[in-house]
Amino acid sequence: MASGEGFLTDEQREVLKIASQNAETPLPSPRLSSSPKSPTSLLSDHQLKEPAGGKAPTCGVGVRHVRRSHSGKFVRVKKDGAGGKGTWGKLLDTDRESHIDRNDPNYDSGEEPYQLVGSTISDPLDEYKKAVVSIIEEYFSTSDVELAASDLKDLGSSEFHPYFIKRLVSIAMDRHDKEKEMASVLLSSLYADVISPNQIRDGFVMLLDAADDLAVDILDAVNILALFVARAVVDEILPPAFLTRAKKTLPESSKGYQVLQTAEKSYLSAPHHAELLERRWGGSIHVTVEEMKKKIADLLREYVESGDTFEACRCIRELGVSFFHHEVVKRALVLAMEIQAAELLMLKLLKEAAEEGLISSSQMVKGFARLAESLDDLALDIPSAKTLFQSIVPKAISEGWLDASFTKSSCEDGEGQSEEKRLRRYKEEVVTIIHEYFLSDDIPELIRSLEDLGLPEFNPIFLKKLVTLALDRKNREKEMASVLLSALHIEIFSTEDIVNGFVMLLESAEDTALDILDASTELALFLARAVIDDVLAPLNLDEIASKLSPNCSGSETIRMARSLITARHAGERLLRCWGGGTGWAVEDAKDKIMKLLEEYESGGVVAEACRCIRDLGMPFFNHEVVKKALVMAMEKKNDRMLDLLQVCFDEGLITINQMSKGFTRVKDGLDDLALDIPNAKDKFSFYMEYAQKKGWLLTSFGSSAMEAPPIAAAS
């Protein structure tokens, strides 16, 4: 078969060969037109002649590789369609270098190639760390807690607050005791208001992780950091459970683990550790709240006598407690109300202090607000307190030293003290009362303090606070809390108060468990112990359960308490669960009771026997005195024991509940007693009737007591 190439002359074949070899070479310019001497122009000079049939010659190449140019001539193109002379080229043809001419009228700066320019990227955390250092240094210079709190709020970036904790403590660790004390005071002030509890925890975790590095630069870093951790626990900004949980995350060989061990064993386990830790660093700013209040009261009374405003301001400044200036404001206003002649002097002092910037606007408002909250109580001593206060407020606002935000509504809130404010104040007071009780073990003083508060409707809240604080302490405080509940039930708390208090405790059990390990078990022990101590009746557990949602953790706690109560020897085990009222074992207490009763029976004095019972310090265990006295009276056939029980009841030493419980225990053991004392049941009936006539045993006890022996015999 003849090839299409047979139509070409030798010269045309040579030109076609050259054109084919050069067609793949990119043109030197992005412009579409070719040079006159280019191979494509040579090809155009030798156009293929159209045959007579009207078909274009294909030159032995497939038709798809031939394209008509704008001039109507046929040219061979690249196989991938990039074109040749007079064609548009292939789509997205980027094989050729492009040269941008800035002098071209069509020049577009957007076509310039991108050039990456290096720039410094600021890290928000680095910026935060630099800023907090200046806040901390300024605080150490001024001792102004309010300013430090304000600066930290203004800084923003609250998610970085754990780094503030770490930075504050690590800087203070390398300073004097004054700065260490100031750091602890600042942390307590910022807690909850500016820095959340979780952030406080995370900050201390970071410190523990960095303890190995801190030990390189700071001598005795382990001991100092342990003091900070222990102080945070005492100040209640870290839960005691933090130590146990943090230990699990640290290797035992690390300095952080040593810190926690030192804090727990050397500081938090010591007697009176709270007082010791609060005074550990002393410092120029560290005095107790009561001491500071006394200093403020003294300087204000001196000012009333001297009238020297400049000297009074100097004394206030030297106190060095700018965060406590609200107490100055409050006490100055109270003095102005108590001593009419001192009113102008006090208002002058407050105005001067505000204008000098000695007392900040927020402290001034806080002082007025505190007084407004206590106006009802103040009116008992100063009948005109409300009227005087209402006259002082507008005067202070008009003179510009009290912020206008403290308006008439604030005064009205003070007059008709809201339930919320009363509750907040009550909680603050009872926390102090409970802490004092844990230190002094003085139940009568605590009862007097509660009676002075005069808010019996909040008794359930006291119970909740008492048990919650005890859960965070050692067994000694837990035992003290149980003993106190027994005493309060006798004196001022109703069973309804106790029930409602435990309901509140169990409703918040899940939250409590976040801070206190094994909280559910501890609460079950408190509940079971309350039943054993006759503070609650077993039926009260059903009442408490009915007030809780069925699937809450509190319901499980009640089931656990029931199991504890129904266990064998439950009474002795639960009385011993935290070491007993004074740390004795139950058997020791029983021996002491037996000895004092034997001494009384052999000719002792009633008053001395009562004193011995009182000295036992176990009012919740007095039912044992009743039981042993009745059994001894049966054995010795000597009714003198009844005289002792009568005197104990008359003096309030043994309550009617403990009497009933003692009689019940004797009744339950009558069958065994009858083996040694044949007329035990008759004797018991006689003692029971005698006690009912004298009023120290409930009349309702009679029917159940009389029915019990036959039932026992039948069984």
WOSULVEN-V969361 format. One record per helix or strand. SS is the DSSP state (~ for helix, > for strand). FROM is the first residue (numbers start at 0). LEN is the number of residues. If there is no record, write none. Layout:
BEGIN
ss,from,len
SS,FROM,LEN
SS,FROM,LEN
END
This chain:
BEGIN
ss,from,len
~,3,4
~,9,13
~,38,7
~,62,3
>,65,3
>,73,3
~,108,3
~,123,19
~,144,11
~,157,16
~,176,14
>,190,1
>,194,1
~,196,13
~,210,7
~,220,14
~,240,9
~,254,13
~,272,6
~,288,18
~,308,11
~,321,17
~,339,16
~,360,13
~,374,7
~,384,14
~,407,8
~,418,22
~,442,11
~,455,16
~,474,17
~,494,13
~,508,7
~,518,14
~,537,9
~,552,14
~,569,7
~,585,16
~,605,11
~,618,18
~,639,11
~,655,13
~,669,7
~,679,15
~,700,14
END
